[in-house]
């Protein structure tokens, strides 16, 4: 849970996070305004790809209780599964390689 520190300013007065105990991914979140009224609600729907040991998010939905609106991201049920075949060599993650592949 995160509560707004006195003397600071933020859109949320308090947020409560619900974390999946196995993956440590955020699954749900409640966002309260500064009057401690539920303002926004957030859901993340993860999918396990057991064959490669990978967890990915599929649908993410956010609800604005005050405005009566909902917002959905990742509606991917007609897409193919992600390609996880790329395997980088160890030297791919060195600072020199990051500079080499970087774009200015």
N, CA, C and O atoms as a GROMACS GRO file, in nm:
protein
  416
    1UNK      N    1   0.085  -0.117   0.000
    1UNK     CA    2   0.000   0.000   0.000
    1UNK      C    3   0.089   0.123   0.000
    1UNK      O    4   0.193   0.126   0.066
    2UNK      N    5   0.048   0.221  -0.074
    2UNK     CA    6   0.119   0.348  -0.077
    2UNK      C    7   0.024   0.460  -0.039
    2UNK      O    8  -0.084   0.474  -0.097
    3UNK      N    9   0.064   0.539   0.057
    3UNK     CA   10  -0.017   0.652   0.103
    3UNK      C   11   0.059   0.780   0.077
    3UNK      O   12   0.180   0.787   0.097
    4UNK      N   13  -0.012   0.881   0.033
    4UNK     CA   14   0.048   1.011   0.002
    4UNK      C   15   0.109   1.072   0.127
    4UNK      O   16   0.043   1.084   0.231
    5UNK      N   17   0.233   1.110   0.117
    5UNK     CA   18   0.303   1.173   0.229
    5UNK      C   19   0.250   1.315   0.250
    5UNK      O   20   0.229   1.388   0.153
    6UNK      N   21   0.229   1.354   0.374
    6UNK     CA   22   0.183   1.492   0.400
    6UNK      C   23   0.279   1.595   0.341
    6UNK      O   24   0.401   1.578   0.348
    7UNK      N   25   0.223   1.700   0.283
    7UNK     CA   26   0.305   1.805   0.223
    7UNK      C   27   0.344   1.778   0.079
    7UNK      O   28   0.413   1.860   0.018
    8UNK      N   29   0.300   1.665   0.022
    8UNK     CA   30   0.331   1.634  -0.116
    8UNK      C   31   0.203   1.632  -0.198
    8UNK      O   32   0.093   1.634  -0.143
    9UNK      N   33   0.217   1.629  -0.328
    9UNK     CA   34   0.102   1.633  -0.417
    9UNK      C   35   0.109   1.518  -0.517
    9UNK      O   36   0.214   1.490  -0.574
   10UNK      N   37  -0.004   1.453  -0.539
   10UNK     CA   38  -0.014   1.346  -0.637
   10UNK      C   39  -0.161   1.326  -0.669
   10UNK      O   40  -0.248   1.363  -0.589
   11UNK      N   41  -0.191   1.268  -0.785
   11UNK     CA   42  -0.330   1.242  -0.821
   11UNK      C   43  -0.397   1.146  -0.724
   11UNK      O   44  -0.515   1.160  -0.692
   12UNK      N   45  -0.321   1.047  -0.676
   12UNK     CA   46  -0.375   0.948  -0.585
   12UNK      C   47  -0.342   0.984  -0.440
   12UNK      O   48  -0.230   1.026  -0.410
   13UNK      N   49  -0.439   0.968  -0.353
   13UNK     CA   50  -0.413   0.985  -0.211
   13UNK      C   51  -0.359   0.856  -0.150
   13UNK      O   52  -0.280   0.859  -0.056
   14UNK      N   53  -0.402   0.744  -0.207
   14UNK     CA   54  -0.358   0.612  -0.158
   14UNK      C   55  -0.374   0.512  -0.271
   14UNK      O   56  -0.468   0.520  -0.350
   15UNK      N   57  -0.282   0.418  -0.278
   15UNK     CA   58  -0.297   0.306  -0.372
   15UNK      C   59  -0.269   0.176  -0.298
   15UNK      O   60  -0.178   0.168  -0.215
   16UNK      N   61  -0.348   0.077  -0.329
   16UNK     CA   62  -0.330  -0.057  -0.272
   16UNK      C   63  -0.297  -0.150  -0.388
   16UNK      O   64  -0.372  -0.158  -0.485
   17UNK      N   65  -0.186  -0.222  -0.376
   17UNK     CA   66  -0.140  -0.312  -0.480
   17UNK      C   67  -0.158  -0.456  -0.435
   17UNK      O   68  -0.129  -0.490  -0.321
   18UNK      N   69  -0.206  -0.539  -0.525
   18UNK     CA   70  -0.222  -0.682  -0.500
   18UNK      C   71  -0.126  -0.754  -0.594
   18UNK      O   72  -0.139  -0.746  -0.716
   19UNK      N   73  -0.030  -0.823  -0.534
   19UNK     CA   74   0.078  -0.885  -0.610
   19UNK      C   75   0.060  -1.036  -0.609
   19UNK      O   76   0.030  -1.095  -0.506
   20UNK      N   77   0.080  -1.098  -0.725
   20UNK     CA   78   0.076  -1.244  -0.736
   20UNK      C   79   0.193  -1.302  -0.658
   20UNK      O   80   0.308  -1.262  -0.679
   21UNK      N   81   0.166  -1.396  -0.570
   21UNK     CA   82   0.270  -1.448  -0.482
   21UNK      C   83   0.374  -1.534  -0.554
   21UNK      O   84   0.484  -1.550  -0.503
   22UNK      N   85   0.341  -1.589  -0.669
   22UNK     CA   86   0.436  -1.674  -0.739
   22UNK      C   87   0.526  -1.596  -0.835
   22UNK      O   88   0.646  -1.622  -0.842
   23UNK      N   89   0.468  -1.502  -0.907
   23UNK     CA   90   0.545  -1.429  -1.008
   23UNK      C   91   0.592  -1.292  -0.961
   23UNK      O   92   0.682  -1.234  -1.022
   24UNK      N   93   0.533  -1.239  -0.855
   24UNK     CA   94   0.557  -1.104  -0.806
   24UNK      C   95   0.514  -0.998  -0.906
   24UNK      O   96   0.564  -0.886  -0.903
   25UNK      N   97   0.423  -1.033  -0.996
   25UNK     CA   98   0.365  -0.936  -1.087
   25UNK      C   99   0.246  -0.869  -1.019
   25UNK      O  100   0.174  -0.931  -0.941
   26UNK      N  101   0.228  -0.743  -1.049
   26UNK     CA  102   0.111  -0.672  -1.001
   26UNK      C  103  -0.013  -0.728  -1.071
   26UNK      O  104  -0.017  -0.732  -1.194
   27UNK      N  105  -0.111  -0.771  -0.995
   27UNK     CA  106  -0.231  -0.830  -1.053
   27UNK      C  107  -0.348  -0.733  -1.048
   27UNK      O  108  -0.424  -0.721  -1.144
   28UNK      N  109  -0.363  -0.664  -0.936
   28UNK     CA  110  -0.473  -0.569  -0.916
   28UNK      C  111  -0.419  -0.447  -0.843
   28UNK      O  112  -0.320  -0.455  -0.771
   29UNK      N  113  -0.487  -0.334  -0.862
   29UNK     CA  114  -0.452  -0.214  -0.787
   29UNK      C  115  -0.577  -0.130  -0.769
   29UNK      O  116  -0.657  -0.113  -0.861
   30UNK      N  117  -0.592  -0.078  -0.650
   30UNK     CA  118  -0.699   0.017  -0.619
   30UNK      C  119  -0.636   0.154  -0.601
   30UNK      O  120  -0.541   0.170  -0.524
   31UNK      N  121  -0.688   0.253  -0.672
   31UNK     CA  122  -0.639   0.390  -0.659
   31UNK      C  123  -0.745   0.477  -0.595
   31UNK      O  124  -0.856   0.489  -0.646
   32UNK      N  125  -0.709   0.537  -0.482
   32UNK     CA  126  -0.803   0.621  -0.408
   32UNK      C  127  -0.766   0.769  -0.428
   32UNK      O  128  -0.649   0.804  -0.438
   33UNK      N  129  -0.869   0.855  -0.434
   33UNK     CA  130  -0.842   0.997  -0.442
   33UNK      C  131  -0.804   1.050  -0.304
   33UNK      O  132  -0.792   0.973  -0.209
   34UNK      N  133  -0.784   1.181  -0.294
   34UNK     CA  134  -0.741   1.238  -0.167
   34UNK      C  135  -0.851   1.243  -0.062
   34UNK      O  136  -0.825   1.274   0.054
   35UNK      N  137  -0.975   1.212  -0.102
   35UNK     CA  138  -1.086   1.202  -0.006
   35UNK      C  139  -1.105   1.058   0.042
   35UNK      O  140  -1.200   1.027   0.114
   36UNK      N  141  -1.012   0.969   0.000
   36UNK     CA  142  -1.014   0.827   0.033
   36UNK      C  143  -1.133   0.753  -0.029
   36UNK      O  144  -1.184   0.657   0.028
   37UNK      N  145  -1.176   0.799  -0.146
   37UNK     CA  146  -1.282   0.733  -0.222
   37UNK      C  147  -1.217   0.655  -0.336
   37UNK      O  148  -1.124   0.704  -0.401
   38UNK      N  149  -1.266   0.532  -0.361
   38UNK     CA  150  -1.212   0.454  -0.471
   38UNK      C  151  -1.233   0.528  -0.601
   38UNK      O  152  -1.346   0.560  -0.638
   39UNK      N  153  -1.124   0.556  -0.671
   39UNK     CA  154  -1.130   0.636  -0.793
   39UNK      C  155  -1.103   0.548  -0.915
   39UNK      O  156  -1.180   0.548  -1.010
   40UNK      N  157  -0.992   0.475  -0.911
   40UNK     CA  158  -0.955   0.391  -1.025
   40UNK      C  159  -0.922   0.250  -0.978
   40UNK      O  160  -0.868   0.228  -0.870
   41UNK      N  161  -0.956   0.156  -1.065
   41UNK     CA  162  -0.931   0.014  -1.038
   41UNK      C  163  -0.855  -0.041  -1.158
   41UNK      O  164  -0.889  -0.009  -1.272
   42UNK      N  165  -0.753  -0.123  -1.134
   42UNK     CA  166  -0.664  -0.173  -1.238
   42UNK      C  167  -0.653  -0.324  -1.227
   42UNK      O  168  -0.637  -0.378  -1.117
   43UNK      N  169  -0.660  -0.394  -1.341
   43UNK     CA  170  -0.641  -0.539  -1.346
   43UNK      C  171  -0.539  -0.571  -1.454
   43UNK      O  172  -0.539  -0.511  -1.562
   44UNK      N  173  -0.452  -0.666  -1.425
   44UNK     CA  174  -0.359  -0.719  -1.523
   44UNK      C  175  -0.380  -0.869  -1.530
   44UNK      O  176  -0.381  -0.936  -1.427
   45UNK      N  177  -0.398  -0.921  -1.650
   45UNK     CA  178  -0.425  -1.064  -1.669
   45UNK      C  179  -0.302  -1.130  -1.732
   45UNK      O  180  -0.283  -1.122  -1.853
   46UNK      N  181  -0.219  -1.195  -1.650
   46UNK     CA  182  -0.100  -1.260  -1.704
   46UNK      C  183  -0.131  -1.396  -1.765
   46UNK      O  184  -0.231  -1.460  -1.732
   47UNK      N  185  -0.044  -1.439  -1.854
   47UNK     CA  186  -0.054  -1.570  -1.918
   47UNK      C  187   0.080  -1.640  -1.898
   47UNK      O  188   0.185  -1.583  -1.925
   48UNK      N  189   0.074  -1.764  -1.852
   48UNK     CA  190   0.196  -1.844  -1.836
   48UNK      C  191   0.225  -1.920  -1.965
   48UNK      O  192   0.140  -1.990  -2.018
   49UNK      N  193   0.347  -1.905  -2.014
   49UNK     CA  194   0.397  -1.987  -2.124
   49UNK      C  195   0.489  -2.091  -2.060
   49UNK      O  196   0.610  -2.072  -2.054
   50UNK      N  197   0.430  -2.199  -2.013
   50UNK     CA  198   0.502  -2.300  -1.935
   50UNK      C  199   0.615  -2.366  -2.012
   50UNK      O  200   0.716  -2.404  -1.954
   51UNK      N  201   0.599  -2.379  -2.143
   51UNK     CA  202   0.700  -2.449  -2.222
   51UNK      C  203   0.833  -2.374  -2.228
   51UNK      O  204   0.937  -2.436  -2.250
   52UNK      N  205   0.832  -2.243  -2.209
   52UNK     CA  206   0.956  -2.166  -2.212
   52UNK      C  207   0.985  -2.094  -2.081
   52UNK      O  208   1.083  -2.020  -2.071
   53UNK      N  209   0.901  -2.113  -1.981
   53UNK     CA  210   0.923  -2.049  -1.852
   53UNK      C  211   0.910  -1.899  -1.857
   53UNK      O  212   0.996  -1.827  -1.807
   54UNK      N  213   0.803  -1.852  -1.919
   54UNK     CA  214   0.786  -1.709  -1.944
   54UNK      C  215   0.646  -1.666  -1.904
   54UNK      O  216   0.548  -1.736  -1.931
   55UNK      N  217   0.637  -1.554  -1.839
   55UNK     CA  218   0.508  -1.496  -1.800
   55UNK      C  219   0.492  -1.365  -1.874
   55UNK      O  220   0.583  -1.282  -1.874
   56UNK      N  221   0.378  -1.345  -1.937
   56UNK     CA  222   0.352  -1.221  -2.010
   56UNK      C  223   0.213  -1.171  -1.977
   56UNK      O  224   0.124  -1.248  -1.938
   57UNK      N  225   0.195  -1.042  -1.994
   57UNK     CA  226   0.063  -0.983  -1.972
   57UNK      C  227  -0.019  -0.994  -2.099
   57UNK      O  228   0.034  -0.979  -2.209
   58UNK      N  229  -0.144  -1.020  -2.085
   58UNK     CA  230  -0.234  -1.018  -2.199
   58UNK      C  231  -0.324  -0.896  -2.184
   58UNK      O  232  -0.282  -0.786  -2.223
   59UNK      N  233  -0.440  -0.908  -2.132
   59UNK     CA  234  -0.530  -0.792  -2.122
   59UNK      C  235  -0.500  -0.713  -1.995
   59UNK      O  236  -0.479  -0.769  -1.888
   60UNK      N  237  -0.498  -0.583  -2.011
   60UNK     CA  238  -0.484  -0.491  -1.899
   60UNK      C  239  -0.606  -0.400  -1.902
   60UNK      O  240  -0.632  -0.335  -2.003
   61UNK      N  241  -0.682  -0.396  -1.793
   61UNK     CA  242  -0.799  -0.310  -1.790
   61UNK      C  243  -0.791  -0.212  -1.674
   61UNK      O  244  -0.744  -0.245  -1.564
   62UNK      N  245  -0.839  -0.092  -1.702
   62UNK     CA  246  -0.841   0.014  -1.602
   62UNK      C  247  -0.980   0.075  -1.601
   62UNK      O  248  -1.038   0.103  -1.706
   63UNK      N  249  -1.031   0.095  -1.481
   63UNK     CA  250  -1.166   0.149  -1.465
   63UNK      C  251  -1.159   0.279  -1.387
   63UNK      O  252  -1.095   0.287  -1.283
   64UNK      N  253  -1.224   0.381  -1.439
   64UNK     CA  254  -1.236   0.510  -1.370
   64UNK      C  255  -1.375   0.516  -1.311
   64UNK      O  256  -1.473   0.538  -1.383
   65UNK      N  257  -1.385   0.496  -1.180
   65UNK     CA  258  -1.516   0.488  -1.114
   65UNK      C  259  -1.590   0.621  -1.114
   65UNK      O  260  -1.713   0.623  -1.120
   66UNK      N  261  -1.518   0.731  -1.108
   66UNK     CA  262  -1.581   0.862  -1.103
   66UNK      C  263  -1.642   0.899  -1.238
   66UNK      O  264  -1.755   0.947  -1.245
   67UNK      N  265  -1.566   0.877  -1.345
   67UNK     CA  266  -1.611   0.914  -1.479
   67UNK      C  267  -1.697   0.806  -1.544
   67UNK      O  268  -1.764   0.833  -1.644
   68UNK      N  269  -1.696   0.684  -1.488
   68UNK     CA  270  -1.773   0.575  -1.547
   68UNK      C  271  -1.715   0.525  -1.678
   68UNK      O  272  -1.789   0.488  -1.769
   69UNK      N  273  -1.582   0.524  -1.687
   69UNK     CA  274  -1.515   0.480  -1.810
   69UNK      C  275  -1.426   0.361  -1.782
   69UNK      O  276  -1.384   0.337  -1.669
   70UNK      N  277  -1.399   0.286  -1.888
   70UNK     CA  278  -1.306   0.173  -1.881
   70UNK      C  279  -1.211   0.183  -1.999
   70UNK      O  280  -1.247   0.231  -2.106
   71UNK      N  281  -1.089   0.136  -1.978
   71UNK     CA  282  -0.985   0.140  -2.080
   71UNK      C  283  -0.920   0.003  -2.086
   71UNK      O  284  -0.879  -0.050  -1.982
   72UNK      N  285  -0.910  -0.055  -2.205
   72UNK     CA  286  -0.856  -0.190  -2.222
   72UNK      C  287  -0.736  -0.186  -2.315
   72UNK      O  288  -0.741  -0.122  -2.421
   73UNK      N  289  -0.630  -0.254  -2.276
   73UNK     CA  290  -0.509  -0.267  -2.358
   73UNK      C  291  -0.479  -0.414  -2.377
   73UNK      O  292  -0.513  -0.497  -2.292
   74UNK      N  293  -0.415  -0.447  -2.488
   74UNK     CA  294  -0.364  -0.582  -2.509
   74UNK      C  295  -0.469  -0.683  -2.550
   74UNK      O  296  -0.456  -0.801  -2.516
   75UNK      N  297  -0.570  -0.641  -2.619
   75UNK     CA  298  -0.671  -0.737  -2.667
   75UNK      C  299  -0.608  -0.817  -2.781
   75UNK      O  300  -0.621  -0.781  -2.898
   76UNK      N  301  -0.541  -0.924  -2.744
   76UNK     CA  302  -0.457  -0.997  -2.840
   76UNK      C  303  -0.503  -1.139  -2.866
   76UNK      O  304  -0.422  -1.222  -2.907
   77UNK      N  305  -0.629  -1.169  -2.845
   77UNK     CA  306  -0.675  -1.307  -2.860
   77UNK      C  307  -0.670  -1.358  -3.004
   77UNK      O  308  -0.680  -1.478  -3.026
   78UNK      N  309  -0.655  -1.270  -3.102
   78UNK     CA  310  -0.645  -1.314  -3.241
   78UNK      C  311  -0.500  -1.313  -3.290
   78UNK      O  312  -0.474  -1.346  -3.406
   79UNK      N  313  -0.407  -1.273  -3.204
   79UNK     CA  314  -0.266  -1.269  -3.241
   79UNK      C  315  -0.199  -1.403  -3.212
   79UNK      O  316  -0.247  -1.482  -3.131
   80UNK      N  317  -0.090  -1.426  -3.280
   80UNK     CA  318  -0.010  -1.547  -3.254
   80UNK      C  319   0.063  -1.531  -3.121
   80UNK      O  320   0.080  -1.419  -3.072
   81UNK      N  321   0.104  -1.640  -3.064
   81UNK     CA  322   0.182  -1.635  -2.940
   81UNK      C  323   0.313  -1.562  -2.966
   81UNK      O  324   0.363  -1.564  -3.078
   82UNK      N  325   0.370  -1.497  -2.865
   82UNK     CA  326   0.496  -1.425  -2.886
   82UNK      C  327   0.609  -1.518  -2.924
   82UNK      O  328   0.614  -1.633  -2.880
   83UNK      N  329   0.700  -1.468  -3.006
   83UNK     CA  330   0.817  -1.544  -3.048
   83UNK      C  331   0.925  -1.526  -2.942
   83UNK      O  332   0.978  -1.417  -2.924
   84UNK      N  333   0.957  -1.632  -2.872
   84UNK     CA  334   1.058  -1.626  -2.766
   84UNK      C  335   1.182  -1.707  -2.803
   84UNK      O  336   1.253  -1.757  -2.716
   85UNK      N  337   1.206  -1.720  -2.932
   85UNK     CA  338   1.318  -1.804  -2.978
   85UNK      C  339   1.452  -1.731  -2.974
   85UNK      O  340   1.556  -1.797  -2.981
   86UNK      N  341   1.455  -1.599  -2.962
   86UNK     CA  342   1.581  -1.524  -2.962
   86UNK      C  343   1.662  -1.558  -2.838
   86UNK      O  344   1.612  -1.550  -2.726
   87UNK      N  345   1.787  -1.595  -2.857
   87UNK     CA  346   1.879  -1.622  -2.747
   87UNK      C  347   2.004  -1.538  -2.772
   87UNK      O  348   2.075  -1.558  -2.870
   88UNK      N  349   2.030  -1.445  -2.683
   88UNK     CA  350   2.146  -1.356  -2.699
   88UNK      C  351   2.269  -1.418  -2.635
   88UNK      O  352   2.259  -1.484  -2.531
   89UNK      N  353   2.387  -1.398  -2.695
   89UNK     CA  354   2.510  -1.444  -2.630
   89UNK      C  355   2.540  -1.354  -2.509
   89UNK      O  356   2.486  -1.244  -2.498
   90UNK      N  357   2.624  -1.400  -2.421
   90UNK     CA  358   2.654  -1.325  -2.299
   90UNK      C  359   2.709  -1.185  -2.327
   90UNK      O  360   2.677  -1.091  -2.255
   91UNK      N  361   2.790  -1.172  -2.433
   91UNK     CA  362   2.849  -1.040  -2.460
   91UNK      C  363   2.748  -0.940  -2.517
   91UNK      O  364   2.782  -0.823  -2.537
   92UNK      N  365   2.626  -0.983  -2.542
   92UNK     CA  366   2.520  -0.893  -2.589
   92UNK      C  367   2.483  -0.791  -2.482
   92UNK      O  368   2.436  -0.682  -2.515
   93UNK      N  369   2.504  -0.824  -2.356
   93UNK     CA  370   2.461  -0.740  -2.244
   93UNK      C  371   2.574  -0.658  -2.182
   93UNK      O  372   2.560  -0.610  -2.069
   94UNK      N  373   2.683  -0.640  -2.253
   94UNK     CA  374   2.793  -0.559  -2.202
   94UNK      C  375   2.769  -0.412  -2.234
   94UNK      O  376   2.696  -0.381  -2.329
   95UNK      N  377   2.828  -0.319  -2.158
   95UNK     CA  378   2.815  -0.177  -2.188
   95UNK      C  379   2.862  -0.141  -2.330
   95UNK      O  380   2.804  -0.056  -2.396
   96UNK      N  381   2.969  -0.208  -2.375
   96UNK     CA  382   3.020  -0.179  -2.509
   96UNK      C  383   2.917  -0.216  -2.616
   96UNK      O  384   2.901  -0.143  -2.714
   97UNK      N  385   2.848  -0.326  -2.597
   97UNK     CA  386   2.746  -0.368  -2.695
   97UNK      C  387   2.626  -0.274  -2.693
   97UNK      O  388   2.568  -0.245  -2.797
   98UNK      N  389   2.589  -0.227  -2.576
   98UNK     CA  390   2.479  -0.131  -2.567
   98UNK      C  391   2.516  -0.003  -2.642
   98UNK      O  392   2.434   0.052  -2.716
   99UNK      N  393   2.638   0.045  -2.623
   99UNK     CA  394   2.683   0.165  -2.697
   99UNK      C  395   2.684   0.138  -2.848
   99UNK      O  396   2.644   0.223  -2.926
  100UNK      N  397   2.730   0.020  -2.887
  100UNK     CA  398   2.740  -0.013  -3.030
  100UNK      C  399   2.602  -0.016  -3.095
  100UNK      O  400   2.586   0.032  -3.208
  101UNK      N  401   2.504  -0.069  -3.026
  101UNK     CA  402   2.370  -0.081  -3.085
  101UNK      C  403   2.283   0.040  -3.061
  101UNK      O  404   2.175   0.051  -3.118
  102UNK      N  405   2.327   0.131  -2.977
  102UNK     CA  406   2.249   0.249  -2.944
  102UNK      C  407   2.232   0.343  -3.063
  102UNK      O  408   2.313   0.344  -3.155
  103UNK      N  409   2.127   0.421  -3.059
  103UNK     CA  410   2.099   0.519  -3.163
  103UNK      C  411   2.099   0.656  -3.098
  103UNK      O  412   2.036   0.676  -2.994
  104UNK      N  413   2.170   0.750  -3.160
  104UNK     CA  414   2.172   0.887  -3.107
  104UNK      C  415   2.088   0.978  -3.192
  104UNK      O  416   2.077   1.097  -3.163
   0.00000   0.00000   0.00000
